[in-house]
Amino acid sequence: MTNVPRSEHERQFHHPAEASSAGTCGPSPSASRRSLDNGQTGGADPAEDESETSVNTPAGRISEGVSTQSQDAAFQVEMRNAEDVDLHSPYNGATFYSGMVVDGKTMLEYAVDSADGVIRVILEQTPGGRDLVSGRLFARDSPISQTQAMQVLARYCERFAECARGEVTAFVCDPSRNSVWLTVELPALQRNPWVTAIRIIDPTA
């Protein structure tokens, strides 16, 4: 099999220390309920989101005209959403992925081929994770920065691991040392007392 550099599909988190370690699997009673399916982010005023021009700041790329205060407010809403949504997976059904492209196929594609969306699921197939498929967190008009979007994504991934039960499966091939798998998901699985086994599959082996 031919290995090529890691694809854009690999999820990376460059600030693991900033990820929250608290949280539960189901919706949090203390967090205000907000549907992620309606596309609302609770961030900046819609008028501020109209511009597609972006600027670079120490916090990352933000849309021009969006204040740091409104950006931070939107980030807090997104982090509360990450605590509130349902990221449960079936028993023995949680499936993860990370790493390089093998023979033109990403680890995500290997995971999707294994996960039927019913008995086995990846994060994006859970009720709360389906919103991630749209990529709205990283859109040009997102009210949060790229760095903040990665922190939100990392929390989704961590909670998916915290919610896992029984044996979990991971399709992994030479992941980056900064990957979500190594910095967030695997440590969360190892801490999870309800996980009985972590089955790691390397398609090149």
N, C-alpha and C positions, 0 to 999 in steps of 0.2 A: 504494500500500500504506500501511496505517496503522501507525505505530509507537506503542507504548505503553511505559510505564516497564519497566525490566528486571525480568524475572520472578524468582521464588524459585528457578528452576531454574539460574540462572547461578551458577557456582562462583566464589567470591571468596576470595582469600588476602591478608590484611592485613599479614602479616609476612614478605615475601619473603626478607629477610636471614636468617631463621631456618631456611629450608629447606636440607636437605643437598644438596650438589652432587656428592657421590660416589655411586658405585653402578654396577651392571651390569645388563644386560637379563635374564639368566637368574638362577636361584636362586644365592644367594651361598654358597659353601662354608663361610665363616666364621660365617654366621648359622644359628642353630638352626632346623631345619625345623619349621613349625607350619602346619597346614591352616587356612585362613581359612573353609573351607566348613563346619566344624563349629561355628562361632559362638563359639569360645573367644577370649577377649581376653587371657588370662593376667594379668588385672588384679587388682582387689580381691577379697577373700574373698566368696563368694556371699552370705553372710549380710549383708554390708555393702551389697549391691546391691539388697536387697529394698525399701528405702524409695524412693518416687517423689518425695519432697520434695527440693527442690534449694535451694542457697544460692549467693549470688554471692560470688566472691573475685577478687582481682587477676588470677588465672590464668584466670578464666572460671567458668561454672556447673558445679558438681559436686554429686553426690548427697549429701544430708545423711548424715553418719556415715562417709563415705569419707575417709580421712586423705589429706593431701597426699602423704605418702610412698608410699602404695599407688597413688595416682593417678599419680604420677611413674613408678612401676615399671610400671604398665600402659601408660603412654605409650611407654616405652622398648621394651616388647614389641611394640607396634603399629608403631613405627618400624623395628624389626628385621624384622617381617613385610613391611613395604613394600619392604625390600631383597631379600627372599627369594622373593616370589611371581613367577610367570611373566607378564610383561606384553607378550610378543611380539605383533606384528601381521603379517599377510601383507605381502609386498613390494608397495609401492604401495597398501597398504590401510589405513594408520592414518588415522583420521578424528577431527577435533576440533570443538568447538563453543563459542561464547561470545557473549553479547550480549542484545539486546532481543527482545521478542516482536513479530512482524510478522504483522498480520492474524490475531491470535489463535493463532499458531503459534510455538512456541519454537525456538531454534536447536538444542536437543537433538532436537526432533522432525524438523527438517530433516536432521540428521545421521543419525538412526535410519532415515529413509526412504532415505537414500543407502547406508547400511551394511547389508549382508545378513547380517552376523555370521559370514561365511565368507571371502569375498574382501576385503571391507571391514569394518572393525570400529571401534567406539568403545571407549574404555577399559573400560567396564562389560561389554563382550562378550569381553574377553580372559580366559584361565583364571584369572589372579590378580585381575582387576578385577570379576568377577561378584559378589564378596562386597559390593561397595560399593552394589549395588542395594538391599540390605536396609535401608540407612540406619542400621545398628547403631551406627556411630561417633557419630551425633548423637542417639541415643535417650535418653530420660530416665534410663534406668538404665545408661547408658554409664559405665565407670569412668574415663574421661578427660574433660577439660573441652572446651568448644566450641572454644576457641582451639587446644588440642592436636589436636582432631579435624581442624581446618582444616589444620594443619601435616602431619598424616598424609596427608590427601587430596592436598595439594599435592605431597608426595613421590611418591605414586602417579602423579599427572599428569606430573611431571617425568620419572620413569622410563619412562612410556609414550612420551614424546617421545624419550628417549634410545634406546629400543629400535626406533624407527621406521626403516624402510629404503625407499629409493626416493622416489617422489613422495607427499606427504601432502596431505590435503584438510581444510580448516577452514571451517565455516559460521560466519561472524562478522558481527555487525551492531552497531556502536557499543558495543563492550564497555567496561565500567567500567575506569578506569585501575588499579584494584586487582584486576582479574580475574585468575584463574589463567592465562588465555590470554596476557595481556600480561606478567605478572610471572614466570611459571614456564615455561609450555609453549613459547611462541614463542622465548624466548631459548635454551631447551634444543634446539629444532629447529635454530636457527641455528648452534649449536655442534656439532651432530651431523654428522660428515663423511660419514655414510652416507645422509643425506637429499639427494636430487638436486634437489628442487623443493618449494616450499610453495604450494599452490593455495588461495587464499582466496576464498570465495564469499560475497557479500553478497546475500541474497535481494531486497533493495530496489533493487539496481542495475539 
